[in-house]
Amino acid sequence: MEEKRDNSGVLFKNDKKETGNQPDYKGNIRVGNQEYWLSAWIKEGKTGKFMGLAVSPKDEDYKAKSYPKKDMDEDVPF
């Protein structure tokens, strides 16, 4: 098994990309002994192509905290 080094990560081409909003590359990075998901989009700028990056915590609870469940009655207009 490969040892994970701090302050390093990997990106792989996203072969399952279905829409333009999904990242072109996906991977992970370890910073300060914390694991994060890493996403990259290829973009076009004034001076040529570049990669825009996004980082999100690899916590399993992250999505539950970021996207709390709504009460079903909240969306009903009557």
N, C-alpha and C positions, 0 to 999 in steps of 0.2 A: 504494500500500500504506500502511496506517495505521501510524503510529509508536507503539510501545508505551512508555508512560510508567512510570517506577518508582513504586511505592506506589499502583497503581491496578489495576482489574480489571473484569470484566464477568460477569454472570449471565444465563442464558437459561432459560426454562421448559423442563423436561424432558418433551417430547412422547412420549418412548419409555419412560416409566415403566411398569413391569409389576407391581411389587410394592411394598408399603408401606415396605420397607427402602431402596429406591432414592430418590435425592434428588429433590425437587420442582423444583429449579433446579440447573443445572450451568454452569460457566464456568472462567475462569482469572484469576489475579492475579499481578502482578509486584512483588516486594518485595526490596530489596537487590540488584537486577539479577538475581534468580533467578526462574524461572517455576514456578508451582504450579497444580495443579488446585484448583478451589473448588467445593464442593457445599453446598447449603442445603436444609433440611427445614422446612416450615411446621409449627409446633407450637402447642398450646394451653396457656396457663399460667393462673395465678390472676387475672392482670390483663388477659388477652386473648391474641391471637395474637402469635407472635414467630417468628423464624428461627433455627434451630440451624445452625451452620456447621462444615465440616470442610475442612482444607487438607492436600494431599499433594504431595510433590515431583513435578515433571513429568519427572524423569529417566527415560529408557527403561530403565535398569537397576534402577529402584526396585522394581518387582514381583519381579524375579529375586532381589534382596537380601532383600526382605521375606517372600517365600514360597519358600524353598529347596525344591528337588525332593527328595522322599523316595525312598529305595531301595524298590522295589516289594516286596521280601521283608520289609520292616519291618511291613507291615500284615497279613501272612499269619499266622494263628494256629497253624499246624502246621509 
